């Protein structure tokens, strides 16, 4: 992975991401509400429904902005913004507020709320908190506060995986593979054996027999994930090296179509909330190439390294310096692409 160090998460970049996240998690508006009303009076301000994750434009983005703050503390514990990060997490991750979030998930009308993307990110946040407790005593308080919500979502995911016969392959919030990659981190950190087994089993059933993935159909006009590359990241996570190599040989697109994944996409209008997803696609592709590169066949590895770099250069500036429709979420994908532990 040394060849991927040409673009690094340096202190200055980490600080800019921290400042963006600190603003986002307490910024109440604009906010995109996803709420099933069960009566004429069943609507409240976002901060009342979601006292923890009622900022940063929408619920799931608030969750992964909180994850970003925790991750930055791990990577740069002496960051200038660290005291503000700690104070903000202390204020946000309060047990009573988390209980209100949990009560919302327990509503019968919230059965599919944030499934699967928000579920995956909440489990990833808890995984990061559990990892942080190894070196940061303060993180134990945050992890304990979030544990009931994470456990509930893990149970929901287990029930869903038991009956979900078909994956969702689109590269948006409904993507099945991405959520399972995020949830797998929690299953490992929490030593949740049943969830890990369910993820592995469903991944193999959903994707184990895919052949010659049609990369020519990517991307859709508002996708921020590559359905094919994220699927490959998931399969890499649930298979050993030899098995993955055999799977990739059958799965990989032909040379002409593979070029589609290796080339960054252009974004026509970065002020458009949907089109701005394409900057996220560039960053998430960079993350995928980072995770896959060590396991790829030798002729493809230098191309993967180049693709990682090209995709970052195309969209990294938007993570902290773009329009709010992008800056409320992009920095988390930038950190995945820059600093995700390979194999983690």
C-alpha positions in Angstrom: 0.0 0.0 0.0 3.0 2.3 0.1 2.3 3.3 -3.5 -1.0 4.7 -2.3 0.7 7.1 0.1 1.2 9.8 -2.5 -2.1 11.4 -1.4 -2.3 11.2 2.4 -4.6 12.2 5.1 -2.3 14.9 6.5 -2.9 17.1 9.5 -4.2 20.0 7.5 -6.7 17.9 5.6 -7.8 16.1 8.8 -8.4 19.4 10.4 -10.5 20.7 7.5 -12.6 17.5 7.7 -13.0 17.9 11.4 -14.2 21.5 11.1 -16.8 20.5 8.5 -18.1 17.6 10.6 -18.2 19.7 13.7 -20.4 22.2 11.9 -22.5 19.5 10.3 -23.6 17.5 13.3 -25.2 20.5 15.0 -26.5 22.2 11.8 -30.3 21.7 11.9 -31.3 23.1 8.6 -31.6 22.4 5.7 -32.8 18.9 6.7 -34.4 16.2 4.6 -37.1 14.4 6.5 -37.7 10.7 6.0 -40.7 10.1 8.2 -43.8 7.9 7.9 -46.7 9.8 9.3 -49.4 7.7 11.0 -51.8 10.5 11.6 -52.5 14.2 11.0 -50.4 15.3 14.1 -47.6 12.8 13.6 -44.8 15.2 12.7 -42.3 17.0 14.8 -39.1 19.1 14.2 -36.2 16.9 13.2 -34.3 17.7 16.4 -37.3 16.3 18.5 -37.5 13.1 16.5 -33.7 12.7 16.3 -31.9 14.6 19.1 -28.6 13.0 18.2 -28.7 12.5 14.4 -31.0 15.5 13.5 -28.3 17.5 11.8 -26.1 17.3 8.8 -28.9 17.4 6.2 -30.3 13.9 6.9 -30.2 11.1 9.5 -27.6 8.8 7.8 -25.3 11.7 7.0 -25.3 12.8 10.6 -24.4 9.3 11.6 -21.4 9.1 9.4 -20.3 12.6 10.3 -20.2 11.4 13.9 -18.2 8.4 12.7 -15.8 10.8 10.9 -15.2 12.7 14.2 -14.4 9.4 16.0 -12.1 8.2 13.2 -10.2 11.5 13.1 -9.6 11.3 16.8 -8.1 7.9 16.3 -5.9 9.0 13.4 -4.9 12.3 14.9 -5.4 12.4 18.7 -3.4 15.6 19.0 -5.4 17.4 16.2 -6.0 21.1 17.1 -9.7 20.4 16.8 -9.6 17.4 19.2 -10.9 19.2 22.3 -13.9 20.4 20.3 -14.5 16.9 18.9 -14.5 15.5 22.4 -16.8 18.1 23.7 -19.2 17.7 20.8 -19.3 13.9 21.1 -19.9 14.2 24.8 -22.8 16.5 24.2 -24.3 14.5 21.3 -23.9 10.9 22.5 -25.9 11.1 25.6 -27.8 8.0 26.8 -31.2 9.7 27.1 -30.9 11.2 23.6 -29.9 7.8 22.1 -32.9 6.3 23.9 -35.1 8.7 21.9 -33.5 7.6 18.7 -34.0 4.0 19.7 -37.7 4.7 20.5 -38.1 6.0 16.9 -36.7 2.8 15.5 -39.1 0.8 17.6 -42.1 2.4 16.1 -44.0 -0.1 13.9 -44.0 2.5 11.1 -40.2 2.8 11.3 -39.5 -0.8 10.4 -37.7 0.1 7.2 -36.4 3.5 8.3 -32.8 4.0 7.0 -32.6 0.4 5.8 -29.9 -0.6 4.8 -27.6 2.4 4.5 -28.3 4.2 7.8 -28.2 0.8 9.5 -24.8 0.0 8.1 -23.4 3.4 9.1 -24.8 3.2 12.6 -23.2 -0.2 13.0 -19.9 1.2 11.6 -20.0 4.1 14.1 -20.4 1.7 17.0 -17.6 -0.5 15.6 -15.3 2.6 15.5 -16.3 3.5 19.1 -15.5 0.0 20.3 -12.2 0.1 18.5 -11.4 3.5 20.1 -12.0 2.2 23.6 -8.8 0.3 23.3 -6.7 3.5 23.6 -9.2 6.2 24.6 -11.0 5.9 27.9 -13.5 8.6 27.0 -14.7 6.6 24.0 -16.1 3.9 26.4 -18.8 6.4 27.6 -19.8 7.1 24.0 -19.8 3.4 23.1 -21.9 2.5 26.1 -24.4 5.2 25.2 -24.7 4.0 21.6 -24.8 0.3 22.4 -28.6 -0.2 22.7 -29.3 1.5 19.4 -26.5 -0.5 17.6 -27.8 -3.8 19.2 -31.3 -3.1 18.0 -30.2 -2.3 14.5 -28.1 -5.5 14.5 -31.1 -7.5 15.4 -33.1 -5.8 12.7 -30.5 -6.6 10.2 -30.3 -10.2 11.3 -34.1 -10.6 10.8 -33.9 -8.8 7.4 -31.0 -11.0 6.1 -33.0 -14.1 7.1 -35.7 -13.3 4.5 -34.0 -11.0 1.9 -33.8 -13.4 -1.0 -32.5 -10.7 -3.5 -29.9 -8.0 -3.1 -30.3 -4.4 -4.2 -27.5 -3.6 -6.6 -28.1 0.0 -7.4 -25.3 2.4 -6.3 -27.4 4.5 -4.0 -28.6 4.3 -0.3 -30.4 1.0 -1.0 -27.2 -0.9 -2.0 -27.0 -4.2 -0.1 -23.3 -4.9 -0.4 -22.2 -1.5 1.1 -24.4 -1.9 4.1 -23.0 -5.4 4.8 -19.4 -4.2 4.5 -20.2 -1.5 7.2 -22.1 -4.0 9.4 -19.3 -6.6 9.1 -17.0 -4.1 10.9 -19.5 -4.1 13.8 -19.9 -7.8 13.9 -16.1 -8.2 14.3 -15.7 -5.4 16.8 -18.6 -6.5 18.9 -17.8 -10.2 18.4 -21.3 -10.7 17.2 -20.9 -14.2 15.7 -24.5 -14.6 14.6 -24.4 -11.4 12.6 -21.1 -12.2 11.0 -22.3 -15.6 9.9 -25.5 -14.1 8.5 -23.5 -11.6 6.5 -21.1 -14.2 5.1 -23.9 -16.6 4.2 -26.1 -13.9 2.5 -23.1 -12.4 0.7 -22.3 -15.8 -0.9 -25.9 -16.4 -1.8 -26.4 -13.0 -3.3 -23.1 -12.6 -5.1 -21.1 -15.8 -5.0 -22.1 -16.9 -8.5 -21.9 -13.6 -10.4 -20.0 -13.7 -13.7 -18.6 -10.9 -15.9 -20.2 -8.0 -14.1 -21.6 -5.5 -16.6 -19.6 -2.5 -15.7 -20.8 -0.7 -18.8 -24.1 0.0 -17.1 -22.4 2.1 -14.4 -22.8 4.7 -13.2 -26.4 5.8 -13.0 -26.9 9.5 -12.9 -27.2 9.9 -9.2 -25.2 7.0 -7.9 -22.5 7.4 -5.3 -21.4 3.8 -5.1 -20.3 1.4 -7.8 -22.5 -1.6 -7.3 -19.9 -3.9 -8.8 -16.9 -2.7 -7.0 -18.7 -2.6 -3.6 -19.8 -6.1 -4.2 -16.2 -7.1 -4.8 -15.1 -5.4 -1.5 -17.7 -7.4 0.3 -16.7 -10.7 -1.2 -13.0 -9.9 -0.5 -14.0 -9.4 3.2 -15.9 -12.7 3.5 -13.4 -14.9 1.5 -9.9 -16.0 2.0 -7.3 -14.9 -0.6 -7.3 -17.9 -2.8 -11.1 -18.1 -2.9 -11.4 -14.4 -3.7 -8.9 -14.7 -6.5 -10.9 -17.4 -8.1 -14.2 -15.5 -7.6 -12.6 -12.3 -9.1 -11.4 -14.2 -12.2 -15.0 -15.1 -13.0 -16.6 -11.9 -11.8 -14.3 -9.3 -13.4 -15.6 -7.3 -16.4 -13.8 -7.6 -19.7 -10.9 -5.2 -20.3 -13.0 -2.6 -22.2 -15.6 -2.5 -19.4 -13.1 -2.5 -16.6 -11.8 0.8 -18.0 -15.1 2.3 -17.0 -14.3 1.6 -13.3 -10.7 2.9 -13.7 -11.8 6.4 -15.0 -13.2 9.1 -12.8 -16.6 10.5 -13.7 -17.3 14.2 -14.4 -19.9 16.1 -12.4 -22.0 18.5 -14.5 -23.7 20.4 -11.6 -22.2 20.2 -8.2 -25.0 22.3 -6.7 -27.6 19.6 -7.6 -28.1 17.3 -4.6 -28.4 14.2 -6.8 -25.7 15.0 -9.4 -23.3 15.8 -6.6 -23.5 12.1 -5.7 -21.1 11.5 -8.5 -18.3 13.1 -6.5 -19.2 10.5 -3.9 -18.9 7.9 -6.5 -15.3 9.0 -7.3 -14.4 8.8 -3.6 -16.1 5.5 -3.0 -14.5 4.0 -6.0 -11.1 5.2 -4.6 -12.0 3.4 -1.4 -12.9 0.2 -3.3 -9.6 0.2 -5.2 -7.7 0.8 -2.0 -9.4 -2.2 -0.4 -9.1 -4.5 -3.4 -5.6 -3.6 -4.8 -3.6 -6.1 -2.7 -5.8 -9.0 -3.7 -6.0 -8.3 -7.4 -4.0 -10.1 -10.1 -0.6 -8.5 -10.7 -1.3 -6.8 -14.1 -4.3 -5.0 -12.6 -2.6 -3.7 -9.3 -0.8 -0.7 -10.8 -4.0 0.3 -12.6 -5.9 0.1 -9.3 -3.3 2.3 -7.7 -3.6 4.8 -10.5 -7.4 4.7 -10.4 -7.3 5.4 -6.6 -5.2 8.5 -7.2 -7.1 9.7 -10.2 -10.5 9.4 -8.4 -9.2 11.2 -5.3 -7.8 14.0 -7.4 -11.1 14.4 -9.2 -13.3 14.9 -6.2 -11.3 15.3 -3.0 -11.5 19.1 -3.1 -15.3 18.9 -2.8 -15.3 17.1 0.5 -14.5 20.3 2.5 -14.7 23.1 0.0 -17.8 22.4 -2.1 -21.5 23.1 -1.9 -23.4 22.0 1.3 -25.2 19.3 -0.7 -21.8 17.6 -0.8 -20.0 18.8 2.3 -22.6 17.4 4.6 -21.4 13.9 3.8 -18.4 13.6 1.4 -15.6 13.9 3.9 -16.5 10.5 5.4 -16.0 8.8 2.0 -12.8 10.8 1.6 -11.4 9.3 4.8 -12.4 5.8 3.8 -10.5 6.3 0.6 -7.5 7.8 2.3 -7.2 5.9 5.6 -9.3 2.8 5.6 -7.2 -0.1 7.0 -6.9 -2.7 4.2 -8.5 -5.9 5.5 -10.3 -3.9 8.2 
